[in-house]
Amino acid sequence: MTKKTEKPEKSSSSWTGKAALAGAAIGSAALAAALLYASRRKERAEEARRLDADLPESD
């Protein structure tokens, strides 16, 4: 009986690292987009409140 001393293929494990990096980049971009959306929405709501407060009341 002989032993096989084959090394595992690097190509099969190298794509997992690249996929993890891509996933992290996508997740970071999604988080940044969500924060930008939330801050813009908050600014628009505050602006609308200021405009409503500035309008004179009419009878």
N, CA, C and O atoms as a CHARMM CRD file, in Angstrom:
* protein
*
  236
    1    1 MET  N      0.84000  -1.17700   0.00000 PROA 1      0.00000
    2    1 MET  CA     0.00000   0.00000   0.00000 PROA 1      0.00000
    3    1 MET  C      0.88700   1.24400   0.00000 PROA 1      0.00000
    4    1 MET  O      1.84000   1.34100   0.77300 PROA 1      0.00000
    5    2 THR  N      0.56700   2.16900  -0.85800 PROA 2      0.00000
    6    2 THR  CA     1.37800   3.37400  -0.96700 PROA 2      0.00000
    7    2 THR  C      0.57000   4.57500  -0.50600 PROA 2      0.00000
    8    2 THR  O     -0.65400   4.62000  -0.63300 PROA 2      0.00000
    9    3 LYS  N      1.28500   5.53000   0.02400 PROA 3      0.00000
   10    3 LYS  CA     0.64000   6.77000   0.47000 PROA 3      0.00000
   11    3 LYS  C      0.68000   7.78700  -0.65200 PROA 3      0.00000
   12    3 LYS  O      1.68900   7.92900  -1.34300 PROA 3      0.00000
   13    4 LYS  N     -0.39600   8.47500  -0.82400 PROA 4      0.00000
   14    4 LYS  CA    -0.43300   9.56400  -1.79400 PROA 4      0.00000
   15    4 LYS  C     -0.17800  10.86200  -1.05300 PROA 4      0.00000
   16    4 LYS  O     -0.84800  11.16700  -0.06600 PROA 4      0.00000
   17    5 THR  N      0.76300  11.60100  -1.51700 PROA 5      0.00000
   18    5 THR  CA     1.09000  12.88600  -0.87800 PROA 5      0.00000
   19    5 THR  C      0.71200  14.01400  -1.81600 PROA 5      0.00000
   20    5 THR  O      1.55700  14.79000  -2.26300 PROA 5      0.00000
   21    6 GLU  N     -0.56700  14.08600  -2.10100 PROA 6      0.00000
   22    6 GLU  CA    -1.04900  15.15900  -2.97500 PROA 6      0.00000
   23    6 GLU  C     -1.42400  16.36500  -2.12500 PROA 6      0.00000
   24    6 GLU  O     -2.04700  16.23900  -1.07000 PROA 6      0.00000
   25    7 LYS  N     -1.04100  17.49600  -2.59700 PROA 7      0.00000
   26    7 LYS  CA    -1.39200  18.72900  -1.91400 PROA 7      0.00000
   27    7 LYS  C     -2.78400  19.17200  -2.37900 PROA 7      0.00000
   28    7 LYS  O     -3.13800  18.95700  -3.53800 PROA 7      0.00000
   29    8 PRO  N     -3.56200  19.77600  -1.50900 PROA 8      0.00000
   30    8 PRO  CA    -4.87400  20.26600  -1.94300 PROA 8      0.00000
   31    8 PRO  C     -4.69700  21.39500  -2.96300 PROA 8      0.00000
   32    8 PRO  O     -3.73400  22.16000  -2.92300 PROA 8      0.00000
   33    9 GLU  N     -5.64400  21.46200  -3.85400 PROA 9      0.00000
   34    9 GLU  CA    -5.56900  22.49100  -4.89300 PROA 9      0.00000
   35    9 GLU  C     -5.75800  23.87000  -4.28500 PROA 9      0.00000
   36    9 GLU  O     -6.66200  24.08400  -3.47600 PROA 9      0.00000
   37   10 LYS  N     -4.92100  24.78100  -4.66900 PROA 10     0.00000
   38   10 LYS  CA    -5.02900  26.14200  -4.15400 PROA 10     0.00000
   39   10 LYS  C     -6.19800  26.87600  -4.78000 PROA 10     0.00000
   40   10 LYS  O     -6.78900  27.74900  -4.14400 PROA 10     0.00000
   41   11 SER  N     -6.54400  26.54200  -6.00900 PROA 11     0.00000
   42   11 SER  CA    -7.60900  27.26400  -6.68500 PROA 11     0.00000
   43   11 SER  C     -8.95900  27.05400  -6.00900 PROA 11     0.00000
   44   11 SER  O     -9.80900  27.94400  -6.04300 PROA 11     0.00000
   45   12 SER  N     -9.16900  25.89400  -5.39900 PROA 12     0.00000
   46   12 SER  CA   -10.45600  25.65600  -4.75600 PROA 12     0.00000
   47   12 SER  C    -10.59600  26.46400  -3.47200 PROA 12     0.00000
   48   12 SER  O    -11.71000  26.84300  -3.11000 PROA 12     0.00000
   49   13 SER  N     -9.51800  26.73200  -2.78800 PROA 13     0.00000
   50   13 SER  CA    -9.62100  27.49300  -1.54800 PROA 13     0.00000
   51   13 SER  C     -9.36900  28.98600  -1.76000 PROA 13     0.00000
   52   13 SER  O     -9.74600  29.79400  -0.91100 PROA 13     0.00000
   53   14 SER  N     -8.75200  29.36100  -2.85200 PROA 14     0.00000
   54   14 SER  CA    -8.45000  30.77600  -3.05700 PROA 14     0.00000
   55   14 SER  C     -9.70400  31.58100  -3.39600 PROA 14     0.00000
   56   14 SER  O     -9.77500  32.77100  -3.08800 PROA 14     0.00000
   57   15 TRP  N    -10.68300  30.95100  -4.01900 PROA 15     0.00000
   58   15 TRP  CA   -11.88900  31.70000  -4.35900 PROA 15     0.00000
   59   15 TRP  C    -12.71500  32.01200  -3.11800 PROA 15     0.00000
   60   15 TRP  O    -13.47800  32.97900  -3.12500 PROA 15     0.00000
   61   16 THR  N    -12.59000  31.23100  -2.06000 PROA 16     0.00000
   62   16 THR  CA   -13.36600  31.52300  -0.85600 PROA 16     0.00000
   63   16 THR  C    -12.90700  32.81800  -0.20300 PROA 16     0.00000
   64   16 THR  O    -13.72700  33.57900   0.31100 PROA 16     0.00000
   65   17 GLY  N    -11.61400  33.07100  -0.21800 PROA 17     0.00000
   66   17 GLY  CA   -11.10600  34.32500   0.32600 PROA 17     0.00000
   67   17 GLY  C    -11.57300  35.51200  -0.48700 PROA 17     0.00000
   68   17 GLY  O    -11.94000  36.55000   0.06400 PROA 17     0.00000
   69   18 LYS  N    -11.55800  35.35500  -1.80200 PROA 18     0.00000
   70   18 LYS  CA   -12.02400  36.43600  -2.67700 PROA 18     0.00000
   71   18 LYS  C    -13.52000  36.67000  -2.49500 PROA 18     0.00000
   72   18 LYS  O    -13.98600  37.80900  -2.51000 PROA 18     0.00000
   73   19 ALA  N    -14.26100  35.58400  -2.32500 PROA 19     0.00000
   74   19 ALA  CA   -15.70100  35.71800  -2.11300 PROA 19     0.00000
   75   19 ALA  C    -15.98800  36.40600  -0.77700 PROA 19     0.00000
   76   19 ALA  O    -16.92100  37.20200  -0.67200 PROA 19     0.00000
   77   20 ALA  N    -15.19400  36.10000   0.22800 PROA 20     0.00000
   78   20 ALA  CA   -15.37800  36.74900   1.52700 PROA 20     0.00000
   79   20 ALA  C    -15.08800  38.24500   1.43200 PROA 20     0.00000
   80   20 ALA  O    -15.80500  39.05900   2.01300 PROA 20     0.00000
   81   21 LEU  N    -14.04500  38.59800   0.70600 PROA 21     0.00000
   82   21 LEU  CA   -13.73600  40.01700   0.52900 PROA 21     0.00000
   83   21 LEU  C    -14.83600  40.72700  -0.25500 PROA 21     0.00000
   84   21 LEU  O    -15.21900  41.85100   0.07200 PROA 21     0.00000
   85   22 ALA  N    -15.33600  40.06200  -1.28700 PROA 22     0.00000
   86   22 ALA  CA   -16.41500  40.66600  -2.07400 PROA 22     0.00000
   87   22 ALA  C    -17.66300  40.83900  -1.21400 PROA 22     0.00000
   88   22 ALA  O    -18.34200  41.86300  -1.29200 PROA 22     0.00000
   89   23 GLY  N    -17.95700  39.84700  -0.40400 PROA 23     0.00000
   90   23 GLY  CA   -19.11500  39.94800   0.48000 PROA 23     0.00000
   91   23 GLY  C    -18.97000  41.07500   1.48300 PROA 23     0.00000
   92   23 GLY  O    -19.93100  41.78800   1.77000 PROA 23     0.00000
   93   24 ALA  N    -17.78100  41.23200   2.00900 PROA 24     0.00000
   94   24 ALA  CA   -17.53900  42.32100   2.95400 PROA 24     0.00000
   95   24 ALA  C    -17.68100  43.67700   2.27100 PROA 24     0.00000
   96   24 ALA  O    -18.23000  44.61300   2.85300 PROA 24     0.00000
   97   25 ALA  N    -17.19400  43.78300   1.05800 PROA 25     0.00000
   98   25 ALA  CA   -17.30600  45.04300   0.32300 PROA 25     0.00000
   99   25 ALA  C    -18.76100  45.36300   0.01900 PROA 25     0.00000
  100   25 ALA  O    -19.18700  46.51000   0.15000 PROA 25     0.00000
  101   26 ILE  N    -19.51900  44.36200  -0.38500 PROA 26     0.00000
  102   26 ILE  CA   -20.93800  44.58100  -0.67800 PROA 26     0.00000
  103   26 ILE  C    -21.68200  44.96900   0.59000 PROA 26     0.00000
  104   26 ILE  O    -22.52400  45.86700   0.57100 PROA 26     0.00000
  105   27 GLY  N    -21.37600  44.29900   1.68200 PROA 27     0.00000
  106   27 GLY  CA   -22.02300  44.62400   2.95000 PROA 27     0.00000
  107   27 GLY  C    -21.69900  46.02700   3.41200 PROA 27     0.00000
  108   27 GLY  O    -22.56800  46.73500   3.92100 PROA 27     0.00000
  109   28 SER  N    -20.45000  46.43400   3.23700 PROA 28     0.00000
  110   28 SER  CA   -20.05100  47.78800   3.62400 PROA 28     0.00000
  111   28 SER  C    -20.75800  48.83600   2.77000 PROA 28     0.00000
  112   28 SER  O    -21.18400  49.87600   3.27300 PROA 28     0.00000
  113   29 ALA  N    -20.87500  48.55400   1.48400 PROA 29     0.00000
  114   29 ALA  CA   -21.55800  49.49100   0.59200 PROA 29     0.00000
  115   29 ALA  C    -23.03900  49.58900   0.94400 PROA 29     0.00000
  116   29 ALA  O    -23.61300  50.67800   0.91100 PROA 29     0.00000
  117   30 ALA  N    -23.65000  48.47500   1.27500 PROA 30     0.00000
  118   30 ALA  CA   -25.06200  48.47900   1.65100 PROA 30     0.00000
  119   30 ALA  C    -25.27300  49.26000   2.94600 PROA 30     0.00000
  120   30 ALA  O    -26.24100  50.01000   3.06800 PROA 30     0.00000
  121   31 LEU  N    -24.39300  49.09200   3.88600 PROA 31     0.00000
  122   31 LEU  CA   -24.49100  49.82300   5.15400 PROA 31     0.00000
  123   31 LEU  C    -24.32700  51.32500   4.92900 PROA 31     0.00000
  124   31 LEU  O    -25.06700  52.12500   5.50100 PROA 31     0.00000
  125   32 ALA  N    -23.36600  51.70300   4.10200 PROA 32     0.00000
  126   32 ALA  CA   -23.15500  53.12100   3.80200 PROA 32     0.00000
  127   32 ALA  C    -24.37300  53.71900   3.10800 PROA 32     0.00000
  128   32 ALA  O    -24.78000  54.83800   3.42100 PROA 32     0.00000
  129   33 ALA  N    -24.95400  52.97900   2.16900 PROA 33     0.00000
  130   33 ALA  CA   -26.14300  53.46300   1.47200 PROA 33     0.00000
  131   33 ALA  C    -27.31400  53.63200   2.43200 PROA 33     0.00000
  132   33 ALA  O    -28.06500  54.60200   2.32700 PROA 33     0.00000
  133   34 ALA  N    -27.47400  52.71000   3.35600 PROA 34     0.00000
  134   34 ALA  CA   -28.56000  52.80900   4.32700 PROA 34     0.00000
  135   34 ALA  C    -28.38200  54.01700   5.23200 PROA 34     0.00000
  136   34 ALA  O    -29.35000  54.70900   5.54800 PROA 34     0.00000
  137   35 LEU  N    -27.14800  54.27200   5.64900 PROA 35     0.00000
  138   35 LEU  CA   -26.89300  55.44000   6.50200 PROA 35     0.00000
  139   35 LEU  C    -27.14000  56.74400   5.75300 PROA 35     0.00000
  140   35 LEU  O    -27.69500  57.68700   6.31600 PROA 35     0.00000
  141   36 LEU  N    -26.73500  56.80400   4.49800 PROA 36     0.00000
  142   36 LEU  CA   -26.99100  58.00800   3.70000 PROA 36     0.00000
  143   36 LEU  C    -28.48100  58.23900   3.50900 PROA 36     0.00000
  144   36 LEU  O    -28.96400  59.36700   3.61300 PROA 36     0.00000
  145   37 TYR  N    -29.20700  57.16200   3.23000 PROA 37     0.00000
  146   37 TYR  CA   -30.65200  57.27400   3.03100 PROA 37     0.00000
  147   37 TYR  C    -31.32900  57.77900   4.30000 PROA 37     0.00000
  148   37 TYR  O    -32.19000  58.65800   4.24700 PROA 37     0.00000
  149   38 ALA  N    -30.93800  57.22500   5.42600 PROA 38     0.00000
  150   38 ALA  CA   -31.55300  57.62200   6.69200 PROA 38     0.00000
  151   38 ALA  C    -31.25100  59.08000   7.01900 PROA 38     0.00000
  152   38 ALA  O    -32.13000  59.80000   7.49400 PROA 38     0.00000
  153   39 SER  N    -30.02700  59.52100   6.77400 PROA 39     0.00000
  154   39 SER  CA   -29.68500  60.90200   7.10200 PROA 39     0.00000
  155   39 SER  C    -30.40000  61.88300   6.17600 PROA 39     0.00000
  156   39 SER  O    -30.82700  62.94900   6.61800 PROA 39     0.00000
  157   40 ARG  N    -30.53600  61.53600   4.90700 PROA 40     0.00000
  158   40 ARG  CA   -31.27000  62.42500   3.98800 PROA 40     0.00000
  159   40 ARG  C    -32.74000  62.50200   4.37000 PROA 40     0.00000
  160   40 ARG  O    -33.35400  63.56800   4.32100 PROA 40     0.00000
  161   41 ARG  N    -33.29200  61.36200   4.74800 PROA 41     0.00000
  162   41 ARG  CA   -34.70000  61.34300   5.12400 PROA 41     0.00000
  163   41 ARG  C    -34.92400  62.19700   6.37200 PROA 41     0.00000
  164   41 ARG  O    -35.92200  62.91200   6.47200 PROA 41     0.00000
  165   42 LYS  N    -33.99800  62.12000   7.31100 PROA 42     0.00000
  166   42 LYS  CA   -34.10600  62.90800   8.53700 PROA 42     0.00000
  167   42 LYS  C    -34.00800  64.40000   8.22200 PROA 42     0.00000
  168   42 LYS  O    -34.76400  65.20200   8.77000 PROA 42     0.00000
  169   43 GLU  N    -33.07000  64.77600   7.33400 PROA 43     0.00000
  170   43 GLU  CA   -32.91300  66.18300   6.95800 PROA 43     0.00000
  171   43 GLU  C    -34.16800  66.71200   6.27800 PROA 43     0.00000
  172   43 GLU  O    -34.59100  67.83700   6.54600 PROA 43     0.00000
  173   44 ARG  N    -34.76400  65.91500   5.40500 PROA 44     0.00000
  174   44 ARG  CA   -35.98100  66.36000   4.71800 PROA 44     0.00000
  175   44 ARG  C    -37.13800  66.52700   5.69400 PROA 44     0.00000
  176   44 ARG  O    -37.93400  67.45600   5.55600 PROA 44     0.00000
  177   45 ALA  N    -37.23900  65.64600   6.67100 PROA 45     0.00000
  178   45 ALA  CA   -38.30500  65.75300   7.66200 PROA 45     0.00000
  179   45 ALA  C    -38.12400  67.01700   8.51200 PROA 45     0.00000
  180   45 ALA  O    -39.09100  67.71800   8.81100 PROA 45     0.00000
  181   46 GLU  N    -36.88300  67.29500   8.89400 PROA 46     0.00000
  182   46 GLU  CA   -36.61800  68.50900   9.67500 PROA 46     0.00000
  183   46 GLU  C    -36.90600  69.75800   8.85800 PROA 46     0.00000
  184   46 GLU  O    -37.43600  70.73500   9.38900 PROA 46     0.00000
  185   47 GLU  N    -36.56800  69.74200   7.58800 PROA 47     0.00000
  186   47 GLU  CA   -36.83100  70.89200   6.71800 PROA 47     0.00000
  187   47 GLU  C    -38.33000  71.10400   6.55600 PROA 47     0.00000
  188   47 GLU  O    -38.79700  72.24300   6.56200 PROA 47     0.00000
  189   48 ALA  N    -39.08100  70.03400   6.41200 PROA 48     0.00000
  190   48 ALA  CA   -40.52900  70.14900   6.27100 PROA 48     0.00000
  191   48 ALA  C    -41.14500  70.72700   7.54600 PROA 48     0.00000
  192   48 ALA  O    -42.07700  71.52800   7.47600 PROA 48     0.00000
  193   49 ARG  N    -40.62900  70.32600   8.70700 PROA 49     0.00000
  194   49 ARG  CA   -41.13800  70.87700   9.96600 PROA 49     0.00000
  195   49 ARG  C    -40.84100  72.36500  10.06900 PROA 49     0.00000
  196   49 ARG  O    -41.67500  73.13100  10.55000 PROA 49     0.00000
  197   50 ARG  N    -39.65900  72.78200   9.62100 PROA 50     0.00000
  198   50 ARG  CA   -39.31500  74.21300   9.66600 PROA 50     0.00000
  199   50 ARG  C    -40.21300  75.01100   8.73600 PROA 50     0.00000
  200   50 ARG  O    -40.66400  76.10100   9.08800 PROA 50     0.00000
  201   51 LEU  N    -40.47200  74.47600   7.55300 PROA 51     0.00000
  202   51 LEU  CA   -41.32800  75.19100   6.60700 PROA 51     0.00000
  203   51 LEU  C    -42.75100  75.30100   7.13300 PROA 51     0.00000
  204   51 LEU  O    -43.38800  76.34100   6.97000 PROA 51     0.00000
  205   52 ASP  N    -43.25700  74.25000   7.75900 PROA 52     0.00000
  206   52 ASP  CA   -44.60700  74.29400   8.32500 PROA 52     0.00000
  207   52 ASP  C    -44.68100  75.30600   9.46300 PROA 52     0.00000
  208   52 ASP  O    -45.71100  75.95800   9.63900 PROA 52     0.00000
  209   53 ALA  N    -43.62300  75.44500  10.22500 PROA 53     0.00000
  210   53 ALA  CA   -43.61500  76.38500  11.34900 PROA 53     0.00000
  211   53 ALA  C    -43.53500  77.82700  10.86200 PROA 53     0.00000
  212   53 ALA  O    -44.02500  78.73400  11.53300 PROA 53     0.00000
  213   54 ASP  N    -42.91900  78.04700   9.69400 PROA 54     0.00000
  214   54 ASP  CA   -42.75600  79.39300   9.15800 PROA 54     0.00000
  215   54 ASP  C    -43.99100  79.91600   8.45000 PROA 54     0.00000
  216   54 ASP  O    -44.12200  81.12500   8.25800 PROA 54     0.00000
  217   55 LEU  N    -44.90400  79.02900   8.05700 PROA 55     0.00000
  218   55 LEU  CA   -46.09600  79.47600   7.33300 PROA 55     0.00000
  219   55 LEU  C    -47.02100  80.22500   8.27700 PROA 55     0.00000
  220   55 LEU  O    -47.25500  79.77900   9.40000 PROA 55     0.00000
  221   56 PRO  N    -47.54000  81.34300   7.83900 PROA 56     0.00000
  222   56 PRO  CA   -48.49600  82.07200   8.68900 PROA 56     0.00000
  223   56 PRO  C    -49.84300  81.33500   8.72400 PROA 56     0.00000
  224   56 PRO  O    -50.26100  80.72000   7.74300 PROA 56     0.00000
  225   57 GLU  N    -50.49700  81.41500   9.86600 PROA 57     0.00000
  226   57 GLU  CA   -51.80200  80.78500   9.97800 PROA 57     0.00000
  227   57 GLU  C    -52.83100  81.65500   9.29800 PROA 57     0.00000
  228   57 GLU  O    -52.81400  82.87800   9.43200 PROA 57     0.00000
  229   58 SER  N    -53.72700  81.02000   8.56600 PROA 58     0.00000
  230   58 SER  CA   -54.77000  81.77400   7.88100 PROA 58     0.00000
  231   58 SER  C    -56.13500  81.32300   8.40600 PROA 58     0.00000
  232   58 SER  O    -56.31800  80.18900   8.85000 PROA 58     0.00000
  233   59 ASP  N    -57.09800  82.27500   8.33400 PROA 59     0.00000
  234   59 ASP  CA   -58.44600  81.97100   8.83200 PROA 59     0.00000
  235   59 ASP  C    -59.26900  81.32000   7.79600 PROA 59     0.00000
  236   59 ASP  O    -60.43000  80.99500   8.04400 PROA 59     0.00000
